[in-house]
Amino acid sequence: MALLKIDVAPEWVDYNGHMNDAEYARVFSLGVDALMATIGLDDAGRTQHHYTIYTLETHLCYRREAHQGQTLVVDVTVLARDQKRLHVFMQMFDTQGEVLATSEQMLMGIDTQTGRPAPFPDAVASLIKTLPCAVESDWPESAGRRIGLPKRH
């Protein structure tokens, strides 16, 4: 499900002539904002429900360079969910469909009145059920990756 379409801004380009690594994180953060709007947690929804989402963990993988003016498309697949958490896998594509980066994230629903984790409001939970979900047969290859150097024997 496409969440976001955005062009690489000139100020996002670094001394190497491509989008800086921190800007990939920015684009995925904007993707989470778009996800929140999709599930009814835009400005009005956050106020109405006294509810928001925090990012608990993220694993970003860089695949290809992005350049100034290039259009980026971010999509999302739900890997798992429970009453108050979403485990999502986001992909950043160019307009030719090439994967530029991925971001696997654990998101937590927060009651803004208590500042504590809380179950998704019913209206939000209903919209979450409409998001694309991965099944074992189409689990993204890059999901669940571990970072580390290979062990030498």
Z-matrix of the N, CA and C atoms (Angstrom, degrees):
N
C 1 1.446
C 2 1.523 1 108.58
N 3 1.313 2 117.07 1 118.52
C 4 1.463 3 121.21 2 179.07
C 5 1.526 4 109.77 3 -71.61
N 6 1.319 5 115.29 4 127.10
C 7 1.461 6 122.04 5 -179.57
C 8 1.509 7 113.00 6 -103.64
N 9 1.325 8 115.86 7 -36.54
C 10 1.454 9 120.86 8 -167.15
C 11 1.512 10 110.31 9 -146.49
N 12 1.320 11 114.95 10 140.78
C 13 1.463 12 121.98 11 172.33
C 14 1.527 13 105.27 12 -131.01
N 15 1.340 14 117.03 13 124.19
C 16 1.466 15 121.34 14 -173.97
C 17 1.524 16 109.30 15 -150.77
N 18 1.327 17 116.12 16 148.84
C 19 1.460 18 120.96 17 178.10
C 20 1.523 19 110.49 18 -97.86
N 21 1.323 20 116.61 19 146.23
C 22 1.456 21 122.12 20 177.83
C 23 1.533 22 108.66 21 -67.63
N 24 1.323 23 115.78 22 117.66
C 25 1.469 24 122.01 23 -179.35
C 26 1.526 25 110.54 24 -76.32
N 27 1.334 26 117.73 25 149.17
C 28 1.480 27 120.60 26 -179.77
C 29 1.533 28 112.76 27 -54.95
N 30 1.327 29 117.49 28 -38.25
C 31 1.469 30 120.53 29 -177.78
C 32 1.529 31 112.78 30 -72.67
N 33 1.318 32 118.04 31 -7.75
C 34 1.461 33 121.61 32 176.93
C 35 1.523 34 112.59 33 -86.04
N 36 1.328 35 117.05 34 -10.77
C 37 1.462 36 122.10 35 -175.97
C 38 1.530 37 108.75 36 -88.40
N 39 1.332 38 116.45 37 133.52
C 40 1.467 39 120.90 38 -176.44
C 41 1.529 40 111.87 39 -102.35
N 42 1.302 41 115.47 40 -171.33
C 43 1.462 42 124.57 41 -178.21
C 44 1.522 43 113.16 42 -63.73
N 45 1.333 44 117.83 43 -13.56
C 46 1.464 45 120.91 44 176.82
C 47 1.525 46 112.04 45 -90.31
N 48 1.330 47 116.82 46 -2.22
C 49 1.453 48 120.91 47 177.18
C 50 1.521 49 114.66 48 83.77
N 51 1.343 50 117.35 49 10.96
C 52 1.463 51 119.84 50 175.97
C 53 1.530 52 109.26 51 -135.82
N 54 1.312 53 116.42 52 175.00
C 55 1.455 54 120.90 53 -177.08
C 56 1.524 55 109.94 54 -60.91
N 57 1.327 56 115.78 55 130.71
C 58 1.461 57 122.45 56 179.80
C 59 1.523 58 109.97 57 -65.32
N 60 1.329 59 116.36 58 148.85
C 61 1.467 60 120.90 59 -177.57
C 62 1.526 61 112.72 60 -57.38
N 63 1.324 62 117.88 61 -37.36
C 64 1.469 63 120.44 62 179.70
C 65 1.526 64 111.62 63 -63.81
N 66 1.311 65 116.74 64 -28.30
C 67 1.470 66 120.01 65 -178.49
C 68 1.527 67 112.01 66 -74.68
N 69 1.322 68 117.15 67 -26.36
C 70 1.466 69 119.53 68 172.69
C 71 1.531 70 108.35 69 -61.63
N 72 1.341 71 115.82 70 -43.79
C 73 1.469 72 120.30 71 178.01
C 74 1.527 73 110.19 72 -61.81
N 75 1.346 74 117.08 73 -39.52
C 76 1.463 75 120.80 74 177.60
C 77 1.532 76 110.86 75 -59.64
N 78 1.334 77 116.08 76 -46.19
C 79 1.469 78 119.64 77 -178.35
C 80 1.532 79 110.21 78 -62.72
N 81 1.337 80 117.42 79 -42.41
C 82 1.461 81 119.12 80 178.19
C 83 1.534 82 111.11 81 -67.09
N 84 1.321 83 117.74 82 -33.66
C 85 1.469 84 120.74 83 175.34
C 86 1.532 85 110.15 84 -63.92
N 87 1.312 86 116.33 85 -41.97
C 88 1.471 87 119.92 86 175.29
C 89 1.532 88 110.28 87 -63.84
N 90 1.332 89 116.13 88 -32.68
C 91 1.462 90 120.44 89 174.57
C 92 1.522 91 111.54 90 -63.33
N 93 1.337 92 117.43 91 -39.79
C 94 1.468 93 120.34 92 176.46
C 95 1.529 94 109.67 93 -64.58
N 96 1.337 95 117.19 94 -40.68
C 97 1.469 96 119.83 95 176.06
C 98 1.532 97 110.45 96 -58.50
N 99 1.327 98 116.36 97 -42.91
C 100 1.468 99 120.48 98 178.89
C 101 1.526 100 110.89 99 -66.16
N 102 1.337 101 116.92 100 -38.33
C 103 1.465 102 120.92 101 175.42
C 104 1.525 103 110.00 102 -60.60
N 105 1.321 104 116.12 103 -45.55
C 106 1.464 105 119.97 104 179.43
C 107 1.525 106 110.70 105 -58.62
N 108 1.321 107 117.30 106 -43.58
C 109 1.471 108 120.31 107 178.33
C 110 1.530 109 110.44 108 -62.56
N 111 1.323 110 116.64 109 -39.13
C 112 1.467 111 121.65 110 -179.66
C 113 1.524 112 112.13 111 -62.15
N 114 1.336 113 116.33 112 -33.58
C 115 1.477 114 119.73 113 -178.35
C 116 1.536 115 112.21 114 -99.64
N 117 1.325 116 115.54 115 18.97
C 118 1.466 117 119.60 116 173.35
C 119 1.515 118 115.12 117 86.40
N 120 1.335 119 117.26 118 17.49
C 121 1.466 120 120.50 119 179.71
C 122 1.527 121 111.80 120 -114.88
N 123 1.351 122 115.27 121 43.05
C 124 1.457 123 119.72 122 169.96
C 125 1.529 124 107.00 123 -75.17
N 126 1.318 125 119.06 124 -170.43
C 127 1.474 126 121.07 125 -178.61
C 128 1.521 127 111.84 126 -52.56
N 129 1.328 128 115.83 127 -49.11
C 130 1.473 129 119.90 128 -177.46
C 131 1.528 130 110.99 129 -65.30
N 132 1.317 131 117.49 130 -41.62
C 133 1.461 132 121.51 131 -179.24
C 134 1.520 133 112.56 132 -66.51
N 135 1.325 134 116.38 133 -39.66
C 136 1.465 135 119.13 134 177.79
C 137 1.529 136 110.52 135 -63.53
N 138 1.326 137 116.36 136 -39.24
C 139 1.469 138 120.62 137 178.24
C 140 1.522 139 110.63 138 -68.60
N 141 1.315 140 116.69 139 -47.01
C 142 1.465 141 121.60 140 -178.14
C 143 1.524 142 112.31 141 -60.93
N 144 1.328 143 116.42 142 -45.77
C 145 1.463 144 121.07 143 -174.62
C 146 1.534 145 113.66 144 -91.45
N 147 1.348 146 116.61 145 -8.76
C 148 1.473 147 120.21 146 -174.75
C 149 1.531 148 108.96 147 53.29
N 150 1.334 149 113.93 148 51.08
C 151 1.458 150 120.15 149 -169.50
C 152 1.530 151 109.17 150 -149.02
N 153 1.319 152 115.63 151 145.35
C 154 1.461 153 121.22 152 176.69
C 155 1.525 154 108.87 153 -148.47
N 156 1.307 155 115.90 154 -177.47
C 157 1.464 156 121.77 155 177.97
C 158 1.521 157 108.46 156 -127.16
N 159 1.328 158 115.66 157 135.10
C 160 1.459 159 122.81 158 173.44
C 161 1.526 160 108.18 159 -109.31
N 162 1.317 161 115.82 160 148.52
C 163 1.457 162 121.39 161 172.74
C 164 1.524 163 108.13 162 -90.45
N 165 1.333 164 116.47 163 122.30
C 166 1.465 165 121.34 164 -179.93
C 167 1.518 166 112.81 165 -91.72
N 168 1.334 167 115.61 166 -35.75
C 169 1.460 168 119.87 167 -175.47
C 170 1.519 169 108.66 168 -156.62
N 171 1.314 170 115.63 169 147.30
C 172 1.458 171 120.11 170 176.97
C 173 1.525 172 109.63 171 -144.56
N 174 1.311 173 115.56 172 145.14
C 175 1.470 174 122.14 173 176.09
C 176 1.520 175 106.55 174 -130.00
N 177 1.321 176 116.07 175 107.67
C 178 1.457 177 122.19 176 -175.45
C 179 1.521 178 109.55 177 -103.30
N 180 1.311 179 116.46 178 130.33
C 181 1.467 180 122.18 179 177.09
C 182 1.525 181 109.00 180 -120.23
N 183 1.320 182 115.30 181 128.55
C 184 1.462 183 121.90 182 179.79
C 185 1.528 184 108.52 183 -94.20
N 186 1.323 185 116.67 184 128.28
C 187 1.469 186 121.35 185 -177.62
C 188 1.529 187 112.49 186 -110.18
N 189 1.337 188 115.95 187 -45.57
C 190 1.467 189 121.32 188 -177.36
C 191 1.523 190 108.79 189 -143.66
N 192 1.317 191 115.14 190 160.14
C 193 1.460 192 120.75 191 178.75
C 194 1.527 193 111.06 192 -76.15
N 195 1.327 194 114.77 193 146.88
C 196 1.465 195 121.61 194 170.85
C 197 1.529 196 106.67 195 -114.86
N 198 1.330 197 116.52 196 145.81
C 199 1.462 198 121.45 197 -174.46
C 200 1.521 199 111.96 198 -124.41
N 201 1.325 200 114.79 199 160.95
C 202 1.460 201 121.88 200 -177.61
C 203 1.524 202 111.30 201 -50.11
N 204 1.329 203 115.38 202 132.67
C 205 1.463 204 122.08 203 177.84
C 206 1.519 205 114.52 204 82.16
N 207 1.321 206 117.35 205 -12.51
C 208 1.465 207 120.96 206 -178.92
C 209 1.521 208 110.06 207 -66.57
N 210 1.320 209 116.51 208 137.62
C 211 1.458 210 121.23 209 177.51
C 212 1.521 211 109.86 210 -84.68
N 213 1.332 212 114.92 211 131.10
C 214 1.457 213 122.56 212 179.30
C 215 1.521 214 109.17 213 -113.21
N 216 1.316 215 116.05 214 142.56
C 217 1.459 216 122.43 215 176.88
C 218 1.523 217 107.29 216 -124.24
N 219 1.330 218 116.64 217 129.26
C 220 1.462 219 121.75 218 179.56
C 221 1.517 220 108.88 219 -113.60
N 222 1.343 221 116.22 220 131.05
C 223 1.462 222 120.30 221 175.24
C 224 1.526 223 109.82 222 -121.86
N 225 1.317 224 115.87 223 171.05
C 226 1.460 225 120.85 224 -177.38
C 227 1.515 226 110.23 225 -138.98
N 228 1.321 227 114.86 226 145.03
C 229 1.460 228 123.61 227 170.63
C 230 1.519 229 107.11 228 -132.61
N 231 1.315 230 116.79 229 133.95
C 232 1.456 231 121.05 230 176.08
C 233 1.523 232 107.96 231 -82.32
N 234 1.341 233 115.74 232 124.27
C 235 1.462 234 120.52 233 177.57
C 236 1.527 235 110.68 234 -88.69
N 237 1.325 236 115.94 235 -36.43
C 238 1.464 237 121.36 236 179.32
C 239 1.532 238 107.98 237 -163.04
N 240 1.309 239 115.74 238 159.30
C 241 1.463 240 120.48 239 176.80
C 242 1.514 241 108.96 240 -155.53
N 243 1.315 242 114.47 241 155.78
C 244 1.455 243 120.67 242 169.75
C 245 1.527 244 106.99 243 -137.56
N 246 1.310 245 118.82 244 -160.48
C 247 1.460 246 121.42 245 -174.01
C 248 1.524 247 114.29 246 -63.73
N 249 1.338 248 117.12 247 -25.97
C 250 1.462 249 118.74 248 -176.39
C 251 1.532 250 114.86 249 -137.59
N 252 1.331 251 117.73 250 5.04
C 253 1.462 252 120.65 251 -179.75
C 254 1.520 253 111.28 252 -129.65
N 255 1.327 254 113.79 253 149.98
C 256 1.462 255 122.30 254 172.77
C 257 1.522 256 108.18 255 -126.86
N 258 1.321 257 116.39 256 128.24
C 259 1.460 258 122.87 257 172.18
C 260 1.518 259 104.45 258 -105.12
N 261 1.335 260 116.29 259 110.05
C 262 1.460 261 120.21 260 -173.94
C 263 1.520 262 111.42 261 -120.30
N 264 1.321 263 114.06 262 156.27
C 265 1.455 264 122.71 263 176.55
C 266 1.517 265 106.73 264 -124.63
N 267 1.338 266 115.56 265 117.61
C 268 1.460 267 121.01 266 -179.63
C 269 1.521 268 109.04 267 -110.40
N 270 1.326 269 115.10 268 144.80
C 271 1.464 270 120.85 269 176.78
C 272 1.519 271 109.11 270 -126.05
N 273 1.323 272 115.35 271 141.18
C 274 1.459 273 121.94 272 175.75
C 275 1.531 274 107.16 273 -108.98
N 276 1.327 275 115.39 274 124.08
C 277 1.464 276 122.14 275 -177.87
C 278 1.519 277 110.32 276 -116.41
N 279 1.340 278 115.90 277 157.87
C 280 1.455 279 119.62 278 165.02
C 281 1.533 280 106.96 279 -90.37
N 282 1.310 281 117.75 280 -179.93
C 283 1.468 282 120.10 281 -176.11
C 284 1.527 283 113.08 282 -72.68
N 285 1.328 284 117.38 283 -10.49
C 286 1.470 285 120.79 284 175.31
C 287 1.524 286 111.33 285 -92.09
N 288 1.326 287 117.11 286 0.66
C 289 1.456 288 120.84 287 178.31
C 290 1.518 289 115.44 288 87.77
N 291 1.344 290 117.25 289 8.08
C 292 1.462 291 121.06 290 177.33
C 293 1.525 292 108.98 291 -77.91
N 294 1.337 293 116.90 292 134.89
C 295 1.461 294 121.12 293 177.73
C 296 1.526 295 108.68 294 -76.08
N 297 1.339 296 115.95 295 123.80
C 298 1.465 297 121.56 296 178.95
C 299 1.524 298 111.27 297 -96.65
N 300 1.340 299 116.43 298 -32.66
C 301 1.463 300 120.79 299 -178.71
C 302 1.523 301 108.93 300 -164.06
N 303 1.330 302 115.40 301 160.46
C 304 1.466 303 121.08 302 173.82
C 305 1.526 304 108.24 303 -131.33
N 306 1.319 305 114.85 304 153.97
C 307 1.466 306 120.56 305 177.05
C 308 1.521 307 108.34 306 -142.24
N 309 1.316 308 114.80 307 113.58
C 310 1.457 309 120.97 308 175.58
C 311 1.527 310 106.61 309 -95.20
N 312 1.327 311 117.11 310 130.22
C 313 1.460 312 119.93 311 -173.40
C 314 1.521 313 112.39 312 -137.25
N 315 1.327 314 114.20 313 147.35
C 316 1.462 315 121.53 314 170.72
C 317 1.524 316 106.30 315 -109.18
N 318 1.321 317 115.75 316 120.73
C 319 1.455 318 122.96 317 -177.58
C 320 1.520 319 109.64 318 -113.84
N 321 1.329 320 116.10 319 140.51
C 322 1.469 321 121.68 320 -177.77
C 323 1.522 322 109.87 321 -121.21
N 324 1.334 323 116.06 322 132.36
C 325 1.447 324 121.63 323 174.97
C 326 1.520 325 110.68 324 -78.55
N 327 1.341 326 116.08 325 134.63
C 328 1.460 327 122.19 326 -175.00
C 329 1.524 328 110.70 327 -127.83
N 330 1.331 329 115.73 328 130.18
C 331 1.467 330 122.53 329 170.75
C 332 1.527 331 106.64 330 -75.55
N 333 1.334 332 117.85 331 116.40
C 334 1.465 333 120.17 332 -174.64
C 335 1.525 334 112.90 333 -74.16
N 336 1.318 335 117.66 334 -15.10
C 337 1.465 336 119.23 335 177.38
C 338 1.527 337 111.82 336 -79.66
N 339 1.326 338 116.61 337 -32.18
C 340 1.468 339 120.22 338 -179.93
C 341 1.525 340 112.24 339 -103.08
N 342 1.341 341 116.23 340 -19.20
C 343 1.462 342 120.17 341 -175.73
C 344 1.517 343 112.94 342 71.80
N 345 1.315 344 116.46 343 18.30
C 346 1.470 345 122.51 344 -175.81
C 347 1.531 346 110.42 345 -117.92
N 348 1.333 347 116.67 346 155.52
C 349 1.465 348 119.85 347 173.77
C 350 1.528 349 110.07 348 -58.21
N 351 1.330 350 114.60 349 144.72
C 352 1.462 351 120.82 350 -179.61
C 353 1.522 352 109.09 351 -154.27
N 354 1.333 353 117.21 352 154.85
C 355 1.468 354 120.04 353 177.45
C 356 1.531 355 111.38 354 -59.60
N 357 1.326 356 114.92 355 150.33
C 358 1.460 357 120.17 356 176.76
C 359 1.527 358 109.41 357 -60.26
N 360 1.333 359 118.21 358 137.96
C 361 1.469 360 119.63 359 172.16
C 362 1.531 361 109.31 360 -56.85
N 363 1.318 362 117.52 361 150.09
C 364 1.467 363 121.78 362 -175.75
C 365 1.525 364 112.65 363 -52.69
N 366 1.336 365 117.35 364 -44.59
C 367 1.469 366 120.48 365 -178.44
C 368 1.532 367 110.77 366 -62.90
N 369 1.324 368 116.79 367 -38.55
C 370 1.462 369 121.75 368 178.92
C 371 1.530 370 109.70 369 -69.65
N 372 1.324 371 116.92 370 -45.50
C 373 1.468 372 121.28 371 179.49
C 374 1.527 373 110.89 372 -58.22
N 375 1.323 374 116.56 373 -38.35
C 376 1.473 375 120.42 374 178.65
C 377 1.525 376 111.05 375 -63.45
N 378 1.326 377 117.13 376 -40.41
C 379 1.466 378 120.24 377 179.32
C 380 1.529 379 111.39 378 -72.57
N 381 1.313 380 117.90 379 -33.46
C 382 1.467 381 120.84 380 176.40
C 383 1.526 382 109.99 381 -59.93
N 384 1.329 383 116.60 382 -37.40
C 385 1.473 384 120.80 383 -179.74
C 386 1.523 385 112.52 384 -62.73
N 387 1.341 386 117.52 385 -18.27
C 388 1.470 387 120.54 386 -178.88
C 389 1.532 388 112.27 387 -88.98
N 390 1.330 389 117.11 388 -7.97
C 391 1.467 390 120.46 389 -179.19
C 392 1.526 391 110.52 390 -73.75
N 393 1.332 392 116.59 391 151.22
C 394 1.468 393 118.86 392 176.53
C 395 1.530 394 110.34 393 -63.74
N 396 1.316 395 115.37 394 135.06
C 397 1.472 396 121.81 395 -179.81
C 398 1.516 397 109.70 396 -119.68
N 399 1.318 398 115.22 397 139.26
C 400 1.464 399 120.35 398 176.15
C 401 1.518 400 109.05 399 -77.36
N 402 1.292 401 115.19 400 142.15
C 403 1.455 402 120.89 401 170.98
C 404 1.526 403 106.36 402 -113.16
N 405 1.310 404 116.25 403 162.61
C 406 1.459 405 120.01 404 -174.32
C 407 1.528 406 112.75 405 -51.47
N 408 1.318 407 117.21 406 -35.84
C 409 1.464 408 120.51 407 -177.22
C 410 1.526 409 113.14 408 -72.40
N 411 1.343 410 118.06 409 -20.58
C 412 1.466 411 119.05 410 179.53
C 413 1.533 412 112.55 411 -125.76
N 414 1.351 413 116.35 412 28.47
C 415 1.461 414 121.85 413 177.53
C 416 1.528 415 107.84 414 -59.62
N 417 1.336 416 118.36 415 130.00
C 418 1.466 417 119.94 416 -179.05
C 419 1.528 418 111.61 417 -58.43
N 420 1.317 419 115.38 418 133.73
C 421 1.456 420 121.08 419 -176.81
C 422 1.528 421 112.20 420 -57.97
N 423 1.324 422 117.20 421 -35.29
C 424 1.463 423 121.21 422 -177.37
C 425 1.522 424 113.62 423 -82.45
N 426 1.314 425 118.14 424 -9.28
C 427 1.475 426 120.50 425 -177.99
C 428 1.520 427 110.74 426 -73.53
N 429 1.324 428 115.42 427 143.65
C 430 1.453 429 120.76 428 176.59
C 431 1.515 430 114.56 429 78.13
N 432 1.317 431 116.05 430 11.90
C 433 1.472 432 119.92 431 -179.22
C 434 1.512 433 111.15 432 -66.25
N 435 1.284 434 115.12 433 149.86
C 436 1.456 435 122.58 434 177.13
C 437 1.513 436 107.91 435 -112.06
N 438 1.312 437 117.02 436 140.07
C 439 1.451 438 120.24 437 177.85
C 440 1.532 439 109.22 438 -92.31
N 441 1.306 440 117.07 439 142.57
C 442 1.456 441 120.37 440 178.94
C 443 1.510 442 111.36 441 160.85
N 444 1.298 443 114.99 442 164.47
C 445 1.458 444 121.31 443 175.56
C 446 1.515 445 108.87 444 -89.35
N 447 1.332 446 117.53 445 146.25
C 448 1.453 447 119.21 446 177.07
C 449 1.534 448 109.92 447 -62.81
N 450 1.318 449 115.85 448 142.78
C 451 1.460 450 120.34 449 177.60
C 452 1.513 451 109.13 450 -77.25
N 453 1.315 452 114.90 451 138.20
C 454 1.470 453 119.91 452 176.66
C 455 1.501 454 108.56 453 -98.92
N 456 1.298 455 115.46 454 139.67
C 457 1.484 456 119.80 455 179.92
C 458 1.489 457 110.24 456 -98.61
